[in-house]
Amino acid sequence: MNNLFRNLTAALVALAVTTPLHAQETARIAAPTDDTMRLTLLGTGSPALRIERFGFANLVQAGGLNLLFDAGRGATMRLGQMGLPIGAIDATFLTHFHSDHTNGLPDVYLSGYVPLPLGGRQDEFQLYGPEGVQQLAEGLMLAYASDVVERGGAKIPEAATKIAAHVVDEGVVFEKNGVKVEAFRVFHHKFSTETFGYRVSYGNHSVVISGDASHSESVASYGKDADIIVHEVAAVSQVAADKPFFKVVMSGHTSPEEAARIFTAAQPKLAIFSHVVQLPGGHVGPSTDEILTRTRAGYDGEVIIGEDLMSFVISDDGIERDVID
């Protein structure tokens, strides 16, 4: 039975690669090659199981590149909704290793090396993250070694099944095609190992992603005059604010009032809340309207609550909003 399954798998995959194509060539929303940038919010949620808010993940497209920042639950599903083959991802950057930022990572890695139209990656999976990313990469390859073996007879390039892990530190961690990615440290909470945010620049434009962070001045510093800052937010209802568990949670996240101070210092053209945490959850946490009201009391710039598959094209003409069907 195992041999039959392997033979069938190899035959089906071989059929799919009869006409090889590069993943980028099949993309419905391909990375721009002009002087624009596109940011798409793939997942705007927290660890909570919410079908309308998948796990935290962001796609930045510029210079013909597709760069993924964090890979929370369902990241590949959202990429599929964009019509972007998983193999078209050129590099993946992790802010930290909490499960809600990485539990979609195996799917990005594995689905990327199967043939088009799903994957199509030809080279190593490029993974960037804090110290420990090497062990994560080795663990993924070990955990899914049988998948590599069973698909390996179907003309999948061996290199595509490998992960190239890169440890980030503060400063420039990636440069290609005029796109520059800078990493900067943020403080999540005392239980975390190193946690980073990222600034992605292309020409005169930039996008800053905070990752999980309590009030961190580094976000304001690296976010200075950015086109867009994507910032996490957490808010707790008054009835739950004094409970020890929620105090611990809030100590590792940014309140609307704290975010307002960061945005005031940075002055982005657009501030977007993502990784939206509403404690204690369900329908009893602060609403998104309340989060915005509290933020706008201390910040007079444009701020919105991000939603999955919101997309923003950044050019010299400004920021154009779109929602991907």
N, C-alpha and C positions, 0 to 999 in steps of 0.2 A: 504493500500500500504506500509506504514512504517513497519507494522508487517511482511508482506511478504518479504520485503527487508532484515529485520533483520534475519528472519528465514533462508533465502537463504544464507546470509553472514555467519551465524553460521554453516550451513551445509557444505559449501565449505571449511571453515577454519578447521572444525572438520575432514573433509576428509583428509586434508593436514597433520594433526597430527596423523593419524592412526599409522604410524611407526615413533615414535619420535627419533630424532637424535640430537646430539650436533652440533651447527653450525660449530665448528672447523673441525668436521669430514668430512664435505662436501667441504671444501675449496680446490680450485685448487692450490692456492699459500698460503699454510698454514704458520703460524709463525714458524721460525726455533726453534728447541729445542737443537741444538748443541751450539757451541761457536760463532756463526756468528750473525750478525744483517742484516736486510734488510730495506732499505729506499725506499719508492715508492712515487713519486710526483703525487698526485691525481689531483691537480689543481694548475696551475702556473700563473693564471691570476689576474687581478684587477677587479674593479667593471664593467669594460667594457664588453659588451655582445659579447664574442668571442667564437665560438663553438670549436675552437682548444685549447683554454685556459680556462678551467673551473675555478671556484672560488678557492681561496687559501685553500689547504688541503694537509696534508702529513700523510702517514702511516709509522710508525716505528714498525717493528716486531723483537722480540728477546725473548728468554726464554720462548717460547710458547705463548707469549702475542701479541695481536694486539692493538696498541695504536694510536689513531687518534689525530692529532694536527691541530686544526681549521677545520671547516666544511662549506666551501664556496659552492656556487651554483654548484650542480651536483656531490657532493662528493659520494653519493650513486651510481650514474651511473658509476663512475670510479671503485668503489669497485666491482660492478657487472661485469665490464670488467675484473677484476682480478679473478673473480670466488670466491670471498670471501663473504659469507653471512653477511648481515648487523649485525646480532645478534652475530657475532664472535668478534665484537669490545669490548675489555675488559675495556677501559676507553677512554674518550674524553677530551682533554685539549684545552681550549680557550686562545688565546693570549690577546684578547680584544673583545669588543662587537659590533664592526662595522659590518654592514649588510653583507658585502662581505666576512666576516669570519664566519658568523653564519647563513646565509639564507639557508644553506643545513642541519642545525641542526635538524629541526623538522622531516625531512625524515629519518635521522639516528636514531633518537629516536623512531619514529613510526614504520618504516619498521623493526626495530630490534626485536620487540616483536611479530610480526606475525610469523606463523610457517615457517619452512624450506620448500623450498629451499631459500626463500627470507630472513627470519630473524632467528628465533630460539633462541633468548635470553631467558634465564630462570630466571635471577636475575635482580636487579635494574640496571638502566642505570647510569653508573658512570660518572659524569660531573665535571670537574675541571675548575676553572677560577677565575678572579679577584673578589673583593667585588662586590656584585650585582648578582652573579651567582645563588644565592638562589631565587631571584625574577624572574630571567629568567626561572629557572626550574619550579617554581610554575605557571608562566604564560603559559608555554607550556602544563603542565598537565591540567590546566583550559581550555585552548583553544581547546584541543583535547579530552575533557572528553567524548564527545559523541562517539568518535571512540573507546575508552576503553569500553564503555557500549555495543556497537553493536558487538564488537568482543569478549567480555568477556564470552559469553556463549559457546565458542569453545575451552575450556580447555587451554586457555592461562594463565600461572601463573600470579596471581595478582601482584606479586613482579616485574615481567618483565615490567609492565606498569608504574612503579614508577621511579622517577629520584632522585638519591642521589647526592646532590650538595656539592662540597667541595671548600672552599675559599682558594686560594693559596696566599702565601707570598714568599719572597725570601728564598731560601734554598731548602732542599729536601721536595718534596710534594707527592712522590709516591715511594714505594719500594715493589717489588714482584718478586719472581722467579729469583732473582739476577739482575733484571732490576731496575735502579734508575733514577728518573726524578727530576731534579732541576729546579726551576723557578728563573728568574732574571728580574729585572725591566729594561725596555728600555723607552726612551722618544719618543713618536709618535709626538704629537704636543700639543699646549696649550689648545686645545679644548677637548682633550681626558681625560677620567678617567684613572685609572691604566692600564698600558700595560706591558705585560711580554713576554720574550723569554724563551725557554726551552733547557736544555741540557739533553739528554738521554744517559745513560751509561750502558754498559753491558760487564763485564770482562774488557779487555784492550781497548775496543772500545767505541766510542761516536759519536753522531750526535747532532748538535746544530741548532736550528731553531730560527731565529731572530724575527719572527712576523713583524708587521709594526713598523718601527723605523727610526727616523732620526739618524744621526751619533751618535752611542751610544758606549762608551768605554766598557760597560758591555758585549757587544757581543764579543769583542776581549778578555776580561778577561775570560769569561766562554767558549769561543771557543778555548782557548789556546791548541794547539796540538790535536785538535779534528780530527777525520777521515774526517768528512764532516761538513761544515757549509752551511746551506740553508739560504740565505740572500735576503731580498727584494732589489729592485733597481728601481730608477726612473730617467728618463732623459728627458730633455726638449729641443726642437729645439731653435736655436738662435732667430728666428723670434718671438717666444712666450715667451722667457725667462723673459722679462721685464713686462709682463702683470700681473696685481695684482692677478688675480685668480690663475695663475700658480705659482706665488711666494708663495702663501699660501700653495698650494699642495706640492711644493718642500720642504717647511719648515718642513713638517712632514715625509719626506722620505729621503733615502740615495742615493746620486749621485754615479756614477761609480768611481769618484775620491775619494770620502769618503770611499766607500767600499774597494777600493784598500788599503787605510791606515789601515782599520780594518783587512783585510786579512794578510797584512804584519806583523802586531802585533801578530796575532793569529797563523799564519803558519799552517793552516789545510792541510791535504793531498789533499783535493779537496774542492773547493769553488763552490757553485751552486747558480746562480741567479734565484729567483722565485718572484711571485707577481710583474711581469714585467710591469712597468708603462712607456709608451712612449707618452709624451705630445707634441702637443695637441691631439694626437690620430690619428686614421685612418692610412693613409699612409704618413702622414706629420710629425710624430714624429721621433726621432732618431731610426735607425734600430738596431736590436740586434747585428749586426756586429760592428756598431759604439760604442755601449755600451761596448762590449768586448775590442775594441781597446783602448778606453779611460781608462778602468780598467787596462789593461796590460801595459799601460804607467807608472803605479805606482806600479805594483805588478807582480812579475816574477813567481809566483806559478801557479798551474793549476786551471783555472776558466772556467766554461761553463754556457751557458744559459739553464736552465731547461725547459723541455717540459712535458706535461701531460703524465703520465704512464711510464716515465723513472724510472727505478728501479736499485738499487745499493746494492750488497751483500758485506758486510764488514767482512773480516776474517783476520787471521794472515798472509795470503798470499797477502793481499792488497784489493783493491776495484774492484769488477767485475761489469761492466755495462750491463744492459739488457733493452730492451723495451718490455713491455707487450702488446701482441696483443689483 
